[in-house]
Amino acid sequence: MATINTPLLAVPTTQEQIIQLLKSQDRKAMAMLYDKYGEALYGVVIRIVSSRELAQQVMQDTFLKVWRNGVTYDEKKGRLFTWMLNIARNTAIDATRTAHYRKSLITDKIENAYHLIDEESFNPDTVGLKEAVQKLDVKYKDLINLIYSSGYTQKDVAEQTNLPIGTVKTRIRSAILALRKNFD
């Protein structure tokens, strides 16, 4: 049986070649970019939006923006991955600001909020803590709830509340000191 030698399709392997394909609106560039960076970008997106369904939508929007803006990418201003990462991050943050996303968060919290207290989950160290937090000034209470109840980082809280990171840190520290006074 005879072997047929067919030349392999020329597949760009260098970053510069992929960038040129992207700038020339060649569809192969998108497949290559998705294969090369898709997992890393998805990891960042899922961390921000915390929902697989929304993360998939954000990824689709991200690659659509990369496709549409590929001609404007300037390699002198930064690496291609960094540019794509910023697009993904900004798209994910925008998605969390929508009313639908916030409503789904509230619904999820309500659905998961009720659980039975049994001997194993009861912690005497936290008795009265919710009441003490409720007595705090609003500017402290909201930050404490975002960080300790919702799991946001101080940086996330600063972005969400449009406060400087230093102000967030100072207010959290002041709130913790006020809570300690209640328990001493």
NUTI-19686 format. One record per atom (N, C-alpha, C): x, y, z; atom name; chain; residue number from 1. Coordinates in pm, 1 decimal. Each point is the difference from the previous one (the first is absolute). Example, Ala and Ser with C-alpha at 12.3 -4.5 7.8 and 13.67 -1.06 7.14 Angstrom:
<recs>
        px        py        pz  atomo  cadena  num
    1319.0    -569.0     780.0      N       A    1
     -89.0     119.0       0.0     CA       A    1
      90.0     120.0       0.0      C       A    1
     -35.0     105.0     -72.0      N       A    2
      82.0     119.0       6.0     CA       A    2
     -77.0     109.0      73.0      C       A    2
</recs>
This chain:
<recs>
        px        py        pz  atomo  cadena  num
      84.8    -116.8       0.0      N       A    1
     -84.8     116.8       0.0     CA       A    1
      90.1     124.2       0.0      C       A    1
     -30.1      93.8     -82.5      N       A    2
      81.6     120.3     -14.1     CA       A    2
     -41.9     104.7     103.3      C       A    2
      99.1      71.8      51.1      N       A    3
     -27.4     107.7      94.9     CA       A    3
      -9.0     131.0     -76.8      C       A    3
     -95.6      76.9      39.8      N       A    4
     -15.4     130.5     -63.7     CA       A    4
      60.0     104.2      92.4      C       A    4
      93.9      71.9     -50.3      N       A    5
      63.2     106.9      77.4     CA       A    5
     -69.6     131.7     -31.8      C       A    5
     -77.1      46.1      96.0      N       A    6
     -64.0     129.4     -19.0     CA       A    6
      64.7      98.8      94.6      C       A    6
      26.5     116.1     -48.2      N       A    7
      60.8      99.3      89.6     CA       A    7
    -101.8      43.2     105.8      C       A    7
      49.3      16.0     121.7      N       A    8
     -84.6      48.5     108.1     CA       A    8
     -34.0     145.6     -24.3      C       A    8
    -118.8      37.1      40.3      N       A    9
     -36.4     140.4     -12.7     CA       A    9
      93.8      83.9      84.8      C       A    9
      36.4     111.9     -49.8      N       A   10
      89.8      87.7      75.2     CA       A   10
     -77.4      60.0     117.6      C       A   10
      34.4     -43.0     119.0      N       A   11
     -66.2      48.9     120.5     CA       A   11
      93.3      97.4      69.7      C       A   11
     -46.2     123.1      21.1      N       A   12
      86.5      97.9      67.0     CA       A   12
      34.7     -46.7     141.0      C       A   12
     123.5       8.5      32.6      N       A   13
      41.9     -42.5     132.6     CA       A   13
      50.7     116.0      83.0      C       A   13
      33.2     106.9     -64.6      N       A   14
      52.9     112.7      76.4     CA       A   14
    -110.3      99.3      32.4      C       A   14
      22.5      72.0     104.6      N       A   15
     -94.4     102.9      44.1     CA       A   15
     -22.3     102.7    -110.9      C       A   15
     106.4      38.9     -66.7      N       A   16
      -9.7     101.0    -105.0     CA       A   16
     -89.5     -47.4    -113.9      C       A   16
       9.7    -127.8     -35.0      N       A   17
     -82.5     -53.4    -108.0     CA       A   17
    -148.0      -1.8      40.5      C       A   17
     -27.3     -35.3     124.7      N       A   18
    -138.3      -1.1      48.6     CA       A   18
     -55.4     142.1       1.0      C       A   18
      81.6      95.1      41.6      N       A   19
     -42.5     140.6       2.4     CA       A   19
     -32.6      47.1    -141.6      C       A   19
      82.7     -36.8     -95.8      N       A   20
     -25.9      40.2    -138.6     CA       A   20
    -130.6     -60.5     -51.9      C       A   20
     -26.0    -126.1      35.4      N       A   21
    -126.8     -62.2     -40.1     CA       A   21
    -118.1      72.5      64.6      C       A   21
      15.1      37.0     127.8      N       A   22
    -106.4      71.5      70.0     CA       A   22
     -25.7     135.1     -65.6      C       A   22
     106.6      71.1     -29.0      N       A   23
     -14.7     132.7     -61.5     CA       A   23
     -58.6      -8.1    -140.8      C       A   23
      23.7    -110.1     -68.7      N       A   24
     -56.3     -16.6    -134.4     CA       A   24
    -137.3     -67.1       4.2      C       A   24
     -55.5     -16.3     122.5      N       A   25
    -133.6     -56.6      20.0     CA       A   25
     -11.9    -143.1     -53.9      C       A   25
     107.1     -77.6      14.6      N       A   26
      -1.0    -140.1     -40.2     CA       A   26
     -59.4     -81.9     114.7      C       A   26
    -100.2     -80.1     -29.1      N       A   27
     -70.2     -77.7     102.6     CA       A   27
      91.1     -99.5      72.0      C       A   27
     105.4     -43.6     -66.7      N       A   28
      92.9     -94.3      63.6     CA       A   28
      62.0      61.3     125.8      C       A   28
      15.8     131.4       0.0      N       A   29
      59.5      67.8     115.4     CA       A   29
     -84.8     -21.8     124.3      C       A   29
    -131.6       5.3     -15.7      N       A   30
     -88.3     -15.1     116.0     CA       A   30
      10.8    -140.6      58.2      C       A   30
       3.7     -99.5     -84.3      N       A   31
      12.8    -137.6      47.8     CA       A   31
     132.9     -18.1      73.0      C       A   31
     104.2      57.6     -54.7      N       A   32
     131.6     -10.9      62.7     CA       A   32
       4.3      73.4     133.3      C       A   32
     -58.2     118.4       3.9      N       A   33
      -2.6      77.0     124.3     CA       A   33
     -82.3     -72.5     106.7      C       A   33
    -111.7     -57.2     -40.6      N       A   34
     -83.2     -72.9      96.0     CA       A   34
      75.3    -121.2      53.1      C       A   34
      65.6     -73.8     -88.7      N       A   35
      76.4    -117.3      43.9     CA       A   35
     113.8      39.0      93.3      C       A   35
      64.7     110.4     -31.7      N       A   36
     117.5      40.9      75.5     CA       A   36
     -34.6      67.5     132.6      C       A   36
    -104.2      84.8       1.2      N       A   37
     -28.2      81.9     117.7     CA       A   37
    -136.2     -23.9      64.4      C       A   37
     -83.7     -80.7     -61.5      N       A   38
    -136.0     -19.1      47.9     CA       A   38
     -10.4     -41.9     145.7      C       A   38
      77.3     -99.6      40.0      N       A   39
      -7.7     -49.4     138.1     CA       A   39
      43.1     106.0     100.9      C       A   39
     106.1      69.7     -29.1      N       A   40
      49.0     102.2      93.0     CA       A   40
    -101.1     113.5      13.4      C       A   40
     -56.4      42.0    -110.3      N       A   41
     -99.7     106.7       4.2     CA       A   41
    -125.7     -46.0      73.6      C       A   41
     -41.1    -123.4     -24.2      N       A   42
    -119.0     -53.4      67.7     CA       A   42
      22.1      -3.3     151.1      C       A   42
     119.5     -34.1      43.0      N       A   43
      31.4      -2.1     142.5     CA       A   43
     -18.2     135.7      65.0      C       A   43
      41.2     103.8     -68.5      N       A   44
     -15.8     136.4      52.0     CA       A   44
    -147.8      38.5       1.2      C       A   44
     -69.6     -31.6    -107.1      N       A   45
    -141.1      37.6     -12.8     CA       A   45
     -85.1     -70.3     105.4      C       A   45
      19.1    -129.2      17.8      N       A   46
     -83.0     -75.0      95.7     CA       A   46
      24.2      48.6     142.2      C       A   46
     118.7      44.8      28.1      N       A   47
      30.1      54.2     133.2     CA       A   47
     -77.1     129.7      25.1      C       A   47
     -21.1      76.7    -104.2      N       A   48
     -70.7     126.5      14.1     CA       A   48
    -150.9     -20.3       4.9      C       A   48
     -53.8     -81.9     -90.8      N       A   49
    -145.7     -10.5     -11.0     CA       A   49
     -60.0    -114.5      82.2      C       A   49
      77.7     -99.1      36.9      N       A   50
     -43.3    -111.8      84.9     CA       A   50
    -119.2     -77.5     -54.9      C       A   50
     -17.7      -3.2    -128.1      N       A   51
    -109.8     -73.9     -61.6     CA       A   51
      48.4     -55.1    -133.4      C       A   51
     -12.6    -130.0     -18.3      N       A   52
      48.1     -59.9    -125.3     CA       A   52
     -74.6      54.3    -120.9      C       A   52
    -131.5      11.3      15.3      N       A   53
     -81.6      48.8    -111.4     CA       A   53
      41.9     141.5     -40.1      C       A   53
      13.8      86.1      97.2      N       A   54
      40.5     137.5     -29.1     CA       A   54
     144.1       5.1     -48.9      C       A   54
      85.4     -83.4      54.9      N       A   55
     140.3      -3.2     -43.2     CA       A   55
       9.9     -38.3    -147.7      C       A   55
     -82.2     -93.7     -43.4      N       A   56
       0.6     -39.6    -141.4     CA       A   56
     -45.1     115.9     -88.2      C       A   56
    -101.4      72.9      46.0      N       A   57
     -47.6     116.4     -75.3     CA       A   57
     108.4     108.0      -6.2      C       A   57
      66.3      22.4     113.2      N       A   58
     107.4     100.0       5.0     CA       A   58
     114.2     -40.3     -92.9      C       A   58
      32.6    -128.6      -3.0      N       A   59
     107.1     -46.0     -89.2     CA       A   59
     -37.6      24.0    -146.1      C       A   59
    -124.7     -27.5     -34.0      N       A   60
     -45.7      24.2    -136.4     CA       A   60
       9.9     148.7     -32.9      C       A   60
     -45.8      83.5      92.5      N       A   61
       8.6     145.3     -21.1     CA       A   61
     144.9      45.8     -10.9      C       A   61
      86.6     -59.4      83.0      N       A   62
     142.3      35.5      -2.2     CA       A   62
      61.5     -28.3    -136.5      C       A   62
     -22.1    -120.5     -51.1      N       A   63
      60.2     -34.3    -128.5     CA       A   63
     -62.8      78.0    -115.1      C       A   63
    -125.2      38.5      14.8      N       A   64
     -62.0      86.1     -99.9     CA       A   64
      67.2     137.3       0.4      C       A   64
      27.9      52.6     118.8      N       A   65
      69.4     129.2      10.5     CA       A   65
     143.0     -10.2     -53.6      C       A   65
      67.0    -110.9      27.9      N       A   66
     135.1     -21.1     -53.0     CA       A   66
      -4.9      -0.4    -152.4      C       A   66
     -98.4     -68.5     -56.5      N       A   67
     -15.0      -7.3    -145.8     CA       A   67
     -24.1     138.7     -59.2      C       A   67
     -94.6      72.7      62.0      N       A   68
     -35.5     132.4     -52.9     CA       A   68
     113.0     101.6      14.3      C       A   68
      76.6     -10.5     108.3      N       A   69
     104.4      98.4      28.5     CA       A   69
     140.7     -49.0     -33.1      C       A   69
      10.0    -116.1     -59.2      N       A   70
     131.1     -56.9     -32.7     CA       A   70
      84.3      89.0     -88.8      C       A   70
     -64.7      71.8     -89.1      N       A   71
      74.7      87.9     -90.9     CA       A   71
      63.7     116.4      74.4      C       A   71
     -52.5      32.6     117.9      N       A   72
      54.5     113.2      75.3     CA       A   72
     106.9     -41.2     100.6      C       A   72
      20.5    -131.2      17.1      N       A   73
     100.5     -45.2      96.7     CA       A   73
     137.8      52.4     -40.0      C       A   73
      71.4      55.7      97.8      N       A   74
     134.1      54.3     -24.2     CA       A   74
      99.1     -74.2      88.7      C       A   74
      81.9     -81.1     -61.6      N       A   75
      95.9     -80.9      77.0     CA       A   75
     103.8      85.3      72.7      C       A   75
      13.4     125.8     -36.6      N       A   76
      93.7      88.0      69.4     CA       A   76
     -51.6      39.5     138.4      C       A   76
    -132.2      -7.6      18.7      N       A   77
     -60.4      40.3     127.7     CA       A   77
      -8.1    -113.6     100.6      C       A   77
      18.9    -122.9     -43.7      N       A   78
      -6.1    -111.7      93.2     CA       A   78
     -20.1    -132.5     -71.7      C       A   78
      14.3    -106.2      76.5      N       A   79
     -13.7    -134.5     -54.7     CA       A   79
    -144.5     -28.7     -38.8      C       A   79
     -18.1     -87.9     -95.8      N       A   80
    -132.3     -37.1     -48.4     CA       A   80
     -83.2     -61.1     112.9      C       A   80
      60.2     -88.1      78.7      N       A   81
     -74.8     -62.5     108.8     CA       A   81
     -47.6     104.5     100.7      C       A   81
      82.6      96.0      33.2      N       A   82
     -38.0     105.0      94.7     CA       A   82
    -115.7      81.9     -55.2      C       A   82
       4.2      30.7    -127.3      N       A   83
    -107.5      73.6     -65.1     CA       A   83
    -130.0     -79.2       7.3      C       A   83
       7.0    -129.2     -31.8      N       A   84
    -118.8     -85.7       5.5     CA       A   84
     -50.1     -16.2     143.7      C       A   84
      92.4     -10.6      93.9      N       A   85
     -35.7     -14.3     140.2     CA       A   85
     -75.8     122.5      49.6      C       A   85
      43.9     117.5     -39.5      N       A   86
     -70.7     122.8      37.6     CA       A   86
    -140.4       4.3     -59.5      C       A   86
     -13.8     -44.6    -122.6      N       A   87
    -132.9      -5.2     -62.4     CA       A   87
     -89.2     -96.4      77.0      C       A   87
      52.6    -118.4      32.2      N       A   88
     -78.5    -100.4      73.3     CA       A   88
     -38.3      50.9     138.0      C       A   88
      93.4      57.8      69.8      N       A   89
     -24.4      50.4     135.3     CA       A   89
    -104.7     111.6      -1.4      C       A   89
      14.1      95.0     -90.6      N       A   90
     -95.1     110.6      -8.0     CA       A   90
    -139.2     -48.1     -40.5      C       A   90
      -5.3     -96.9     -89.7      N       A   91
    -129.1     -55.4     -42.1     CA       A   91
     -66.8     -72.0     116.7      C       A   91
      78.2     -73.1      78.1      N       A   92
     -54.7     -70.9     116.1     CA       A   92
     -49.5      98.4     105.7      C       A   92
      75.9     103.6      24.8      N       A   93
     -41.1     101.0      98.7     CA       A   93
    -127.4      69.6     -47.2      C       A   93
      -7.4      31.4    -128.6      N       A   94
    -121.7      60.7     -53.6     CA       A   94
    -120.1     -91.9      18.4      C       A   94
      22.0    -129.4     -18.2      N       A   95
    -109.1     -96.4      15.6     CA       A   95
     -50.2      -3.9     144.3      C       A   95
      89.8      19.6      97.2      N       A   96
     -42.2      -2.5     140.2     CA       A   96
     -74.7     126.5      39.4      C       A   96
       7.1     101.4     -81.5      N       A   97
     -67.9     125.8      32.1     CA       A   97
    -143.8       4.8     -53.2      C       A   97
     -38.8     -99.8     -74.9      N       A   98
    -134.8       0.9     -55.9     CA       A   98
    -102.7     -33.2     107.6      C       A   98
    -120.7      47.8     -19.1      N       A   99
    -108.6     -25.3      95.2     CA       A   99
     -32.6    -148.9       5.9      C       A   99
       4.7     -66.7    -114.5      N       A  100
     -30.9    -143.7      -3.4     CA       A  100
      98.4     -79.1      86.6      C       A  100
     128.2      33.9      -9.4      N       A  101
     100.6     -70.2      79.7     CA       A  101
     -23.6      21.8     149.3      C       A  101
     -24.7     122.5      38.6      N       A  102
     -22.0      30.1     142.0     CA       A  102
    -124.6     -69.5      51.4      C       A  102
    -103.8      -5.3     -81.8      N       A  103
    -123.0     -68.7      40.2     CA       A  103
      27.7    -148.9      18.0      C       A  103
      79.0     -59.5     -89.5      N       A  104
      30.5    -143.3      11.8     CA       A  104
      82.4     -27.8     124.9      C       A  104
      88.2      93.5      38.5      N       A  105
      77.3     -18.0     123.3     CA       A  105
     -91.6      -2.4     121.4      C       A  105
     -94.4      91.4       3.2      N       A  106
     -93.2       6.1     113.0     CA       A  106
     -82.4    -127.4       4.9      C       A  106
     -49.0     -44.8    -115.0      N       A  107
     -79.6    -122.4      -6.0     CA       A  107
      81.2    -119.3      46.7      C       A  107
     124.6      -9.9     -45.2      N       A  108
      86.2    -110.7      42.2     CA       A  108
      22.3       1.9     150.2      C       A  108
      23.9     118.7      55.9      N       A  109
      24.2       9.6     143.9     CA       A  109
    -123.7     -40.7      78.2      C       A  109
    -118.4      39.8     -47.3      N       A  110
    -123.1     -36.6      69.4     CA       A  110
     -20.9    -150.2      -6.2      C       A  110
      23.5     -60.0    -116.5      N       A  111
     -19.2    -143.9     -14.6     CA       A  111
      96.9     -78.6      86.6      C       A  111
     119.3      51.0      18.9      N       A  112
     101.1     -71.6      77.6     CA       A  112
       6.6      44.9     145.2      C       A  112
     -82.1      97.7      37.1      N       A  113
      11.2      60.0     132.7     CA       A  113
     -53.6     -87.2     111.7      C       A  113
    -102.5     -73.6     -25.3      N       A  114
     -60.0     -76.5     108.7     CA       A  114
      69.7    -135.6      13.8      C       A  114
      52.6     -25.3     114.4      N       A  115
      52.4    -130.8      33.4     CA       A  115
     -23.8     -22.0     147.6      C       A  115
     -13.3    -124.5      32.0      N       A  116
     -29.0     -33.6     139.1     CA       A  116
     125.2      12.1      84.3      C       A  116
     -18.5      48.4     122.5      N       A  117
     112.2       6.9      92.9     CA       A  117
       2.8    -131.4      76.1      C       A  117
     110.2     -67.9      -8.7      N       A  118
      16.6    -121.6      77.9     CA       A  118
     120.7      17.7      90.5      C       A  118
      26.5     -95.6      81.4      N       A  119
     108.4      12.9      97.8     CA       A  119
     135.3      20.2     -65.5      C       A  119
      19.7     -58.5    -117.9      N       A  120
     130.1      11.9     -66.5     CA       A  120
      21.3     139.7     -58.3      C       A  120
    -105.8      66.5     -47.7      N       A  121
      18.2     130.4     -63.0     CA       A  121
     -12.0     115.2      99.5      C       A  121
     -43.4     -27.1     119.6      N       A  122
     -15.8     104.7     100.5     CA       A  122
     136.4      43.0      51.8      C       A  122
      27.0     130.5      -3.0      N       A  123
     127.5      52.3      46.5     CA       A  123
     -28.1     107.6     104.3      C       A  123
      26.3     -28.6     127.6      N       A  124
     -31.0      97.3     104.4     CA       A  124
      78.2     130.5     -12.8      C       A  124
     110.6      -0.6     -74.8      N       A  125
      79.3     121.9     -15.8     CA       A  125
     -70.8     104.6     -85.3      C       A  125
     -97.7     -41.6     -82.2      N       A  126
     -67.1      94.3     -88.6     CA       A  126
    -136.7      44.7      52.8      C       A  126
     -38.5     -47.3     117.0      N       A  127
    -128.4      40.6      56.6     CA       A  127
       1.8     151.0      25.4      C       A  127
     -97.9      68.6     -52.7      N       A  128
     -10.0     144.3      18.2     CA       A  128
      78.2      81.4    -101.8      C       A  128
      73.9     -65.6     -86.9      N       A  129
      81.5      72.8     -96.7     CA       A  129
     -86.3      74.7    -101.5      C       A  129
    -103.9     -64.8     -51.2      N       A  130
     -86.2      67.4     -97.6     CA       A  130
     -63.5     124.4      60.3      C       A  130
     -44.3     -12.3     122.7      N       A  131
     -61.7     113.8      66.9     CA       A  131
     100.3     112.8      20.0      C       A  131
     122.0     -35.0      35.3      N       A  132
     104.2     101.3      19.8     CA       A  132
      33.3      69.4    -132.2      C       A  132
       4.8     -75.1    -109.0      N       A  133
      27.9      59.1    -131.5     CA       A  133
    -113.5      93.5     -39.0      C       A  133
    -123.6     -39.9      27.4      N       A  134
    -116.2      84.3     -33.4     CA       A  134
       2.5     134.0      73.5      C       A  134
      63.7       4.9     115.9      N       A  135
       6.2     123.6      78.9     CA       A  135
     107.3      96.6     -50.3      C       A  135
      87.5     -47.8     -87.4      N       A  136
     106.6      85.3     -53.5     CA       A  136
     -58.0     109.2     -89.6      C       A  136
      76.2     106.9     -15.1      N       A  137
     -33.7     106.2     -93.6     CA       A  137
      -8.2     -62.0    -140.8      C       A  137
     -87.8      50.8     -83.9      N       A  138
     -24.3     -55.7    -133.7     CA       A  138
     129.1     -10.4     -82.0      C       A  138
      86.2     101.5      10.1      N       A  139
     122.5      -1.5     -80.6     CA       A  139
      91.7    -116.0      39.5      C       A  139
     -10.6     -48.8     123.8      N       A  140
      78.2    -115.6      43.3     CA       A  140
     -74.6    -129.3     -27.9      C       A  140
    -127.8      -0.7      30.2      N       A  141
     -81.2    -120.9     -11.4     CA       A  141
       1.2     -54.4    -143.0      C       A  141
     -17.3      88.4     -97.4      N       A  142
      -3.0     -44.1    -139.2     CA       A  142
     132.1     -63.9     -42.3      C       A  142
     110.6      60.2      41.3      N       A  143
     131.1     -55.1     -35.7     CA       A  143
      23.4    -135.2      66.7      C       A  143
     -36.5     -11.5     127.0      N       A  144
      16.0    -126.9      71.9     CA       A  144
     -82.8    -109.2     -67.8      C       A  144
    -123.0      33.2     -36.4      N       A  145
     -85.6     -98.5     -66.5     CA       A  145
      56.3     -42.5    -135.0      C       A  145
      52.6      94.6     -76.8      N       A  146
      57.3     -33.8    -129.9     CA       A  146
     121.8     -91.5      14.1      C       A  146
      84.5      29.5      97.5      N       A  147
     123.1     -77.2      13.5     CA       A  147
     -23.4    -134.1      69.0      C       A  147
     -69.2       0.5     112.8      N       A  148
     -10.7    -121.8      78.5     CA       A  148
    -120.3     -86.4     -35.4      C       A  148
    -106.5      59.6     -50.8      N       A  149
    -117.0     -79.8     -35.2     CA       A  149
      -0.7     -38.3    -147.4      C       A  149
      41.2      92.8     -85.2      N       A  150
      -4.8     -24.9    -143.8     CA       A  150
     132.2     -49.8     -56.3      C       A  150
     108.0       9.7      77.5      N       A  151
     127.8     -54.0     -43.5     CA       A  151
      80.3      88.1     -93.8      C       A  151
     -32.3     127.6      -8.1      N       A  152
      76.8      90.3     -84.5     CA       A  152
     134.9      31.6      64.9      C       A  152
      97.4      33.9     -83.7      N       A  153
     127.7      47.2      52.1     CA       A  153
     -11.0     149.9      23.7      C       A  153
      97.6      56.3      71.0      N       A  154
      -1.9     143.8      22.7     CA       A  154
       7.5      75.9    -132.0      C       A  154
      76.5     -51.9     -92.8      N       A  155
      12.3      63.5    -131.5     CA       A  155
    -135.0      -3.9     -72.6      C       A  155
     -69.5    -116.1       5.6      N       A  156
    -131.9     -10.6     -62.3     CA       A  156
     -97.4     100.5      60.5      C       A  156
       2.8      12.0     132.2      N       A  157
     -89.4      92.9      69.3     CA       A  157
      30.1     143.3     -42.4      C       A  157
     127.3      32.6     -11.4      N       A  158
      38.3     135.0     -42.9     CA       A  158
     -56.3      29.2    -138.9      C       A  158
       9.1     -98.0     -90.4      N       A  159
     -52.8      19.1    -134.9     CA       A  159
    -152.1       9.7       0.9      C       A  159
     -65.1     -84.6      78.0      N       A  160
    -146.6      -1.8       4.1     CA       A  160
     -57.8     127.5      61.9      C       A  160
      67.8      52.0     101.5      N       A  161
     -53.1     115.9      72.6     CA       A  161
      59.5     132.4     -47.1      C       A  161
      94.0      -7.5     -92.5      N       A  162
      68.9     120.0     -50.0     CA       A  162
      69.3      77.4     112.5      C       A  162
      54.3     -73.5      96.3      N       A  163
      78.1      59.9     107.9     CA       A  163
     147.4     -31.4     -22.9      C       A  163
      89.0      85.4      43.7      N       A  164
     143.0     -32.6      -7.8     CA       A  164
      29.8    -122.3      87.7      C       A  164
      94.0     -81.2     -40.6      N       A  165
      34.2    -122.2      73.8     CA       A  165
      42.7      32.3     142.3      C       A  165
      68.3     110.5      19.5      N       A  166
      42.4      40.1     134.3     CA       A  166
    -118.8      28.2      90.6      C       A  166
    -102.5      62.6     -54.3      N       A  167
    -121.3      28.5      77.1     CA       A  167
     -69.2    -130.0      39.1      C       A  167
      -7.1     -94.1     -94.0      N       A  168
     -61.7    -130.0      29.0     CA       A  168
      75.4     -69.0     113.3      C       A  168
     131.3      -2.8      -8.2      N       A  169
      80.4     -65.8     103.8     CA       A  169
     -18.3      67.0     135.5      C       A  169
      -0.8     132.2       2.0      N       A  170
     -16.3      72.8     125.7     CA       A  170
    -137.0     -26.5      61.1      C       A  170
    -103.2       0.6     -81.7      N       A  171
    -134.3     -22.7      51.8     CA       A  171
     -18.2    -143.2      50.3      C       A  171
      59.0     -94.9     -68.7      N       A  172
      -8.9    -140.2      45.4     CA       A  172
      69.1     -13.1     134.6      C       A  172
     116.9      58.4      12.7      N       A  173
      72.3      -6.8     126.9     CA       A  173
     -80.1      66.6     112.0      C       A  173
     -57.2     115.1     -27.3      N       A  174
     -81.5      69.1     100.5     CA       A  174
    -120.8     -84.2      38.9      C       A  174
     -62.3     -64.7     -97.1      N       A  175
    -116.6     -84.7      28.4     CA       A  175
      38.6    -119.1      86.4      C       A  175
     112.3     -60.9     -29.2      N       A  176
      45.4    -115.3      78.9     CA       A  176
      31.1      42.9     143.2      C       A  176
      62.7     115.3      14.9      N       A  177
      29.6      50.4     134.7     CA       A  177
    -129.5      26.8      77.2      C       A  177
    -100.4      55.8     -67.6      N       A  178
    -129.0      26.5      65.3     CA       A  178
     -67.8    -131.8      38.5      C       A  178
       9.7    -100.3     -84.0      N       A  179
     -60.4    -130.4      31.9     CA       A  179
      71.4     -65.6     117.9      C       A  179
     132.4      15.4       5.0      N       A  180
      75.0     -57.6     112.5     CA       A  180
     -43.8      59.7     132.0      C       A  180
     -29.4     130.4      -0.5      N       A  181
     -44.7      65.2     124.1     CA       A  181
    -130.0     -62.0      49.6      C       A  181
     -87.3     -39.7     -92.1      N       A  182
    -125.9     -63.2      39.0     CA       A  182
      19.0    -135.1      67.4      C       A  182
     109.2     -70.0     -35.3      N       A  183
      18.7    -134.4      50.4     CA       A  183
     100.5      -7.6     115.8      C       A  183
      65.4     109.8      31.7      N       A  184
      97.2      -1.5     110.6     CA       A  184
     -66.7      17.8     134.2      C       A  184
</recs>
